[in-house]
Amino acid sequence: MGSSNKESVNDKMQNSKFIAKFTEISVKVGNWIYLRSLRDAFAVILPMFIVAGIGVLLNNVVFTWFLSGDMLTKFQVIGNAIVNGTLNVAGILVAPMIGYSLARNKGFNNPIAAAAMSLASIFILMPGSIQLGTVASAGAKMATVTGRLSYLNTGTQGMFGGIFVGLIATGLFIKLASIKKLQIHLGENVPPAVAASFSVLIPAILLMSFFAIIAALLAGFFNTDLINLIKTWIQEPLRGFNTSIVGYCVIYTLANFLFGLDIHQTILSGALLDPLVLVNMNENMTAYAHHQAIPNIITTSFGRLQI
């Protein structure tokens, strides 16, 4: 009996040590500044996605009750404009929000400058031309148009590009701005706003030159751009697994387990799911607007229903 009791006590001690160690690691992950910044950024722009859903509802449900033909088309401009200002610029919106949140969480004294640098960087990495299909007498042709942006890059399809650029650009900018030799000081008589802008002038030049060189190399030698590379090699494979039934259940099971250890589940589920389910939601709304079959089950609304 004495030996059995000792073994039981030892097992309990080992279990408690394991739980304590696991909790310690989980707390560190939950407090990781990049995950917190990602969560904070999406909390800011989430109302815009809700408004986008209202725009789709107006166009495809409310207006169809009492309008038809050309009059319906004219009124649907309202919903289309709402979607253009929300979902179709989500990739651009998320970059400066992440820049601001990350800079603020790192204690950087000029977070609005970090947001501006992230926004500038995402535009630098956007492709400078897009291909449009044209119909001629000889058949369909592709025309290359320069000086245009595509919603495929600025919208939810470019979401991970915005996240990646927002994190990397802000991290590099903060490091460069903290180097004393790169700071320009104009004296005490200069207005604070002007002094702050000149203080980060050289870091801004270095940062944007770095991304411009990357954009030029990708376009010149590989005929591609970083946004599309991220979408093809990172976003879509992750979306395929994370928004599948298996991946979704694994992520939420782990998130709920961490919640039992007093770590809020949005730290994990928000970082791994929110950008991807927004892409799914946008695809569903586009399909609905064109009277096509809804392609995705796992969306933001699905998450709200299961909670």
C-alpha positions as CSV (number, residue, x, y, z in Angstrom):
1,M,0.0,0.0,0.0
2,G,2.8,2.4,0.9
3,S,4.6,1.8,-2.4
4,S,1.3,2.3,-4.3
5,N,0.6,5.6,-2.6
6,K,4.1,6.8,-3.4
7,E,3.6,6.0,-7.1
8,S,0.3,7.8,-7.1
9,V,1.9,10.9,-5.4
10,N,4.7,10.8,-8.0
11,D,2.3,10.6,-10.9
12,K,0.3,13.5,-9.6
13,M,3.5,15.6,-9.1
14,Q,4.6,14.8,-12.7
15,N,1.2,15.7,-14.1
16,S,1.2,19.0,-12.2
17,K,4.7,19.8,-13.4
18,F,3.6,19.0,-17.0
19,I,0.5,21.2,-16.7
20,A,2.5,24.0,-15.1
21,K,5.2,23.9,-17.8
22,F,2.5,23.7,-20.6
23,T,0.7,26.6,-19.0
24,E,3.9,28.6,-18.9
25,I,4.6,28.0,-22.6
26,S,1.0,28.7,-23.5
27,V,1.1,32.1,-21.6
28,K,4.3,33.0,-23.5
29,V,2.6,32.2,-26.8
30,G,-0.5,34.0,-25.9
31,N,1.5,37.1,-24.9
32,W,3.6,37.0,-28.1
33,I,3.5,40.5,-29.3
34,Y,3.0,39.6,-33.0
35,L,-0.1,37.5,-32.2
36,R,-1.5,40.2,-30.0
37,S,-0.9,42.8,-32.6
38,L,-2.6,40.7,-35.2
39,R,-5.6,40.3,-32.9
40,D,-5.7,44.1,-32.2
41,A,-5.6,44.9,-35.9
42,F,-8.5,42.6,-36.9
43,A,-10.5,44.0,-34.0
44,V,-10.2,47.4,-35.6
45,I,-11.3,46.4,-39.1
46,L,-13.9,43.8,-38.1
47,P,-16.9,46.4,-38.2
48,M,-16.0,47.0,-41.8
49,F,-16.6,43.4,-42.7
50,I,-19.9,43.4,-40.9
51,V,-20.9,46.5,-43.0
52,A,-19.8,44.6,-46.1
53,G,-22.3,41.9,-45.3
54,I,-25.1,44.5,-44.9
55,G,-24.1,45.8,-48.4
56,V,-24.5,42.4,-49.9
57,L,-27.8,41.9,-48.1
58,L,-29.2,45.2,-49.5
59,N,-28.2,44.3,-53.0
60,N,-29.4,40.8,-53.2
61,V,-32.3,40.6,-50.8
62,V,-33.8,44.0,-49.8
63,F,-33.6,45.8,-53.1
64,T,-34.9,42.8,-55.0
65,W,-38.2,42.9,-53.1
66,F,-39.4,46.1,-54.8
67,L,-37.0,46.8,-57.6
68,S,-36.1,45.2,-60.9
69,G,-34.3,45.8,-64.2
70,D,-32.3,49.0,-64.7
71,M,-33.6,50.5,-61.5
72,L,-32.4,47.5,-59.5
73,T,-29.0,47.8,-61.1
74,K,-28.8,51.5,-60.2
75,F,-29.6,50.9,-56.6
76,Q,-27.2,48.0,-56.3
77,V,-24.4,50.5,-56.8
78,I,-24.9,51.3,-53.1
79,G,-24.0,47.8,-52.0
80,N,-21.2,47.5,-54.5
81,A,-19.7,50.7,-53.2
82,I,-19.8,49.4,-49.6
83,V,-18.1,46.1,-50.6
84,N,-15.5,48.1,-52.6
85,G,-14.7,50.1,-49.5
86,T,-14.5,47.2,-47.1
87,L,-13.8,43.6,-48.4
88,N,-12.2,44.7,-51.6
89,V,-9.5,46.7,-49.8
90,A,-9.1,44.4,-46.9
91,G,-5.5,43.5,-47.9
92,I,-4.6,47.2,-47.8
93,L,-6.5,48.0,-44.6
94,V,-4.9,45.2,-42.6
95,A,-1.3,46.3,-43.3
96,P,-1.4,49.8,-41.6
97,M,-3.6,48.5,-38.8
98,I,-1.0,45.8,-38.0
99,G,1.8,48.4,-38.3
100,Y,0.1,50.7,-35.9
101,S,-0.8,47.9,-33.4
102,L,2.7,46.3,-33.5
103,A,4.4,49.6,-33.1
104,R,2.2,50.6,-30.1
105,N,2.6,47.2,-28.5
106,K,6.4,47.5,-28.9
107,G,6.3,50.9,-27.2
108,F,7.5,52.7,-30.4
109,N,7.0,56.5,-30.0
110,N,5.6,57.1,-33.5
111,P,3.1,54.3,-34.3
112,I,1.3,56.4,-36.9
113,A,4.5,56.6,-38.9
114,A,4.8,52.8,-38.7
115,A,1.3,52.5,-40.1
116,A,2.1,54.8,-42.9
117,M,5.3,52.8,-43.8
118,S,3.3,49.6,-43.8
119,L,0.7,51.1,-46.2
120,A,3.4,52.5,-48.5
121,S,5.2,49.1,-48.5
122,I,2.2,47.1,-49.5
123,F,1.6,49.4,-52.5
124,I,5.2,49.2,-53.5
125,L,4.9,45.4,-53.6
126,M,1.7,45.4,-55.6
127,P,2.0,44.5,-59.3
128,G,2.3,47.5,-61.5
129,S,0.2,46.1,-64.3
130,I,-2.8,43.7,-64.6
131,Q,-4.0,41.6,-67.5
132,L,-7.5,42.1,-68.8
133,G,-9.4,39.9,-71.2
134,T,-10.7,41.6,-74.3
135,V,-13.0,40.3,-77.0
136,A,-12.1,41.2,-80.6
137,S,-13.3,40.0,-84.0
138,A,-10.5,37.5,-84.1
139,G,-11.4,36.1,-80.7
140,A,-10.6,36.6,-77.0
141,K,-7.3,38.4,-76.3
142,M,-5.4,39.4,-73.2
143,A,-4.4,43.0,-72.8
144,T,-1.8,44.3,-70.2
145,V,-2.9,47.5,-68.5
146,T,-0.4,49.5,-66.4
147,G,-1.1,51.9,-63.6
148,R,-4.0,49.9,-62.3
149,L,-4.7,47.8,-59.2
150,S,-6.8,44.7,-59.0
151,Y,-9.3,43.9,-56.2
152,L,-7.8,40.4,-56.4
153,N,-4.6,41.9,-54.8
154,T,-6.1,44.6,-52.6
155,G,-9.0,42.5,-51.3
156,T,-9.3,39.4,-49.1
157,Q,-7.2,37.4,-51.6
158,G,-4.3,39.7,-50.7
159,M,-5.0,39.5,-46.9
160,F,-2.0,37.4,-46.0
161,G,0.2,39.7,-48.1
162,G,-1.0,42.6,-46.1
163,I,-0.4,40.7,-42.8
164,F,3.1,39.6,-43.9
165,V,4.1,43.1,-45.2
166,G,2.6,44.8,-42.1
167,L,4.6,42.7,-39.7
168,I,7.9,42.7,-41.6
169,A,7.8,46.4,-42.6
170,T,6.9,47.5,-39.1
171,G,9.6,45.4,-37.5
172,L,12.3,46.6,-39.9
173,F,11.1,50.2,-39.6
174,I,11.3,50.2,-35.8
175,K,14.8,48.7,-35.9
176,L,16.0,51.3,-38.4
177,A,14.3,54.2,-36.6
178,S,16.0,53.2,-33.3
179,I,19.5,53.7,-34.8
180,K,20.7,57.1,-33.6
181,K,22.9,57.7,-36.6
182,L,19.9,57.5,-39.0
183,Q,17.9,60.1,-37.1
184,I,17.7,63.7,-38.4
185,H,17.4,66.3,-35.6
186,L,16.3,69.8,-36.7
187,G,16.5,71.5,-33.3
188,E,14.1,72.4,-30.5
189,N,12.4,75.3,-32.4
190,V,10.9,73.0,-35.0
191,P,7.2,71.9,-34.5
192,P,7.0,68.4,-33.0
193,A,5.1,66.9,-36.0
194,V,7.8,68.1,-38.4
195,A,10.6,67.0,-36.2
196,A,9.1,63.5,-35.9
197,S,8.7,63.1,-39.6
198,F,12.3,64.1,-40.3
199,S,13.5,61.9,-37.5
200,V,12.3,58.8,-39.5
201,L,13.1,60.1,-43.0
202,I,16.2,58.0,-43.6
203,P,14.7,54.8,-42.1
204,A,11.7,55.4,-44.4
205,I,13.9,55.8,-47.5
206,L,15.9,52.6,-46.6
207,L,12.7,50.6,-45.9
208,M,10.9,51.6,-49.1
209,S,14.0,51.2,-51.2
210,F,14.4,47.6,-49.8
211,F,10.9,46.7,-50.8
212,A,11.2,48.4,-54.2
213,I,14.3,46.3,-54.9
214,I,12.4,43.1,-54.0
215,A,9.5,44.2,-56.3
216,A,11.9,44.9,-59.2
217,L,13.7,41.6,-58.8
218,L,10.5,39.6,-58.7
219,A,9.0,41.4,-61.7
220,G,12.2,41.5,-63.8
221,F,13.5,38.0,-63.3
222,F,10.4,36.0,-62.3
223,N,7.5,37.9,-63.8
224,T,5.6,37.9,-60.5
225,D,5.1,39.8,-57.3
226,L,5.4,39.1,-53.6
227,I,1.6,39.5,-53.0
228,N,0.8,36.7,-55.4
229,L,3.6,34.5,-54.2
230,I,2.3,34.8,-50.6
231,K,-1.2,34.1,-51.8
232,T,-0.2,31.0,-53.8
233,W,2.4,29.4,-51.5
234,I,1.1,30.4,-48.0
235,Q,-2.4,31.7,-48.0
236,E,-4.2,29.1,-50.1
237,P,-2.5,26.0,-48.6
238,L,-3.3,27.3,-45.1
239,R,-6.8,28.1,-46.1
240,G,-7.3,24.7,-47.5
241,F,-6.4,23.0,-44.2
242,N,-7.4,25.6,-41.6
243,T,-10.9,26.1,-43.0
244,S,-11.5,22.4,-43.6
245,I,-13.7,20.5,-41.0
246,V,-10.6,18.7,-39.6
247,G,-8.4,21.8,-39.4
248,Y,-11.2,23.9,-37.9
249,C,-12.0,21.4,-35.2
250,V,-8.3,21.0,-34.3
251,I,-7.8,24.7,-34.0
252,Y,-10.9,25.3,-31.9
253,T,-10.2,22.2,-29.7
254,L,-6.7,23.5,-28.9
255,A,-8.1,27.1,-28.4
256,N,-10.7,25.9,-26.0
257,F,-8.2,23.9,-24.1
258,L,-6.0,27.0,-23.8
259,F,-9.1,28.9,-22.6
260,G,-9.3,26.3,-19.8
261,L,-5.8,27.5,-18.8
262,D,-7.0,31.1,-18.6
263,I,-5.6,32.0,-22.1
264,H,-8.2,33.7,-24.3
265,Q,-9.0,31.5,-27.3
266,T,-9.0,34.4,-29.7
267,I,-5.2,34.6,-29.4
268,L,-5.0,31.3,-31.3
269,S,-8.2,31.0,-33.3
270,G,-8.2,34.6,-34.3
271,A,-4.7,34.5,-35.6
272,L,-5.1,31.2,-37.5
273,L,-8.6,31.6,-38.7
274,D,-9.8,35.2,-39.0
275,P,-7.9,36.2,-42.1
276,L,-8.9,32.9,-43.8
277,V,-12.6,32.8,-43.0
278,L,-12.8,36.3,-44.3
279,V,-11.6,35.1,-47.6
280,N,-14.2,32.4,-47.6
281,M,-16.9,34.8,-46.6
282,N,-15.9,37.1,-49.5
283,E,-16.0,34.2,-52.0
284,N,-19.5,33.2,-50.7
285,M,-20.9,36.7,-51.0
286,T,-19.4,37.0,-54.6
287,A,-21.0,33.7,-55.5
288,Y,-24.3,34.7,-54.0
289,A,-24.3,38.0,-55.8
290,H,-23.8,36.2,-59.1
291,H,-26.5,33.5,-58.3
292,Q,-23.9,30.7,-58.1
293,A,-23.6,27.9,-55.6
294,I,-22.0,28.9,-52.2
295,P,-18.5,27.3,-52.2
296,N,-17.5,27.5,-48.5
297,I,-19.0,26.2,-45.3
298,I,-16.4,27.6,-42.8
299,T,-16.8,31.3,-42.5
300,T,-17.0,34.0,-39.9
301,S,-20.7,33.4,-39.5
302,F,-20.1,29.6,-39.0
303,G,-17.9,30.4,-36.1
304,R,-20.5,32.7,-34.5
305,L,-23.1,29.9,-34.9
306,Q,-21.1,27.2,-33.2
307,I,-20.3,29.5,-30.3
